């Protein structure tokens, strides 16, 4: 993946160091070399990169035992005086 642009005021948006941003009009972003990129978008203020994730987001998350059965993943609940 590459970012395009050149200018001292754009180095953060381009994803490179300030020194590199002024040298070349294009910059290789090696951070994304080993990931599958699904989509990306960019404008003058920011860039968004959407990467592929696990097939099941609940894999390797906590399993909770509840009165009604089990639940996987992050859980948020309130407990009252009657449990």
C-alpha positions as MATLAB code, in Angstrom:
seq = 'XXXXXXXXXXXXXXXXXXXXXXXXXXXXXXXXXXXXXXXXXXXXXXXXXXXXXXXXXXXXXXXXXXXXXXXXXXXXXXXXXXX';
ca = [
       0.000    0.000    0.000;
       1.246    3.475   -0.838;
       0.314    7.001    0.195;
       0.546    9.829   -2.298;
       1.459   13.389   -1.531;
       4.337   15.633   -0.668;
       4.527   18.416    1.835;
       5.774   19.342    5.248;
       2.262   19.810    6.614;
       1.003   16.397    5.403;
       3.487   13.943    6.942;
       1.054   12.531    9.509;
      -1.676   11.974    6.935;
       0.803   10.317    4.573;
       1.844    7.850    7.272;
       5.558    8.651    7.122;
       8.121   10.673    9.023;
       8.316   14.408    8.365;
      11.694   14.009    6.646;
      10.366   11.411    4.184;
       7.220   13.400    3.432;
       9.239   16.213    1.866;
      11.483   13.950   -0.260;
       9.181   11.878   -2.497;
       5.609   12.219   -3.774;
       4.810    8.571   -2.891;
       5.510    6.496    0.216;
       5.226    2.748    0.821;
       3.340    1.951    4.014;
       4.987   -1.292    5.119;
       2.690   -1.603    8.160;
       0.065   -3.184    5.902;
       2.349   -5.618    4.027;
       1.147   -8.740    5.847;
      -2.586   -8.011    6.075;
      -5.494   -8.397    3.667;
      -6.936   -4.976    2.876;
     -10.701   -5.046    2.285;
     -11.290   -1.334    1.603;
      -9.641    2.031    2.056;
     -10.554    5.687    1.798;
      -8.560    8.882    2.066;
      -9.068   12.613    2.061;
      -7.020   15.661    2.959;
      -7.359   15.094    6.722;
      -7.216   11.332    7.273;
      -7.016    7.837    5.786;
      -9.085    4.779    6.705;
      -7.897    1.215    6.071;
     -10.281   -1.710    6.656;
      -8.473   -5.023    7.123;
      -9.813   -8.575    7.007;
     -10.420  -10.131   10.403;
     -11.172  -13.522   11.851;
     -14.066  -15.521   10.420;
     -15.804  -15.593   13.792;
     -15.338  -12.513   15.960;
     -16.366  -14.497   19.068;
     -13.545  -17.058   18.740;
     -11.075  -17.022   21.634;
     -13.254  -14.746   23.747;
     -14.628  -15.408   27.196;
     -17.395  -17.939   27.842;
     -19.840  -16.872   30.553;
     -22.140  -19.183   32.494;
     -25.507  -17.488   32.958;
     -28.756  -18.726   34.526;
     -30.269  -19.097   31.036;
     -27.202  -20.865   29.559;
     -23.842  -19.755   28.214;
     -22.788  -16.619   26.351;
     -19.547  -15.967   24.470;
     -17.728  -12.683   24.085;
     -17.583   -9.461   25.996;
     -20.597   -9.083   28.236;
     -22.038   -6.159   30.155;
     -24.801   -6.614   32.692;
     -26.342   -5.125   35.810;
     -26.974   -7.110   38.979;
     -29.774   -6.019   41.289;
     -30.542   -7.076   44.862;
     -32.435  -10.140   43.554;
     -29.436  -11.256   41.428;
];
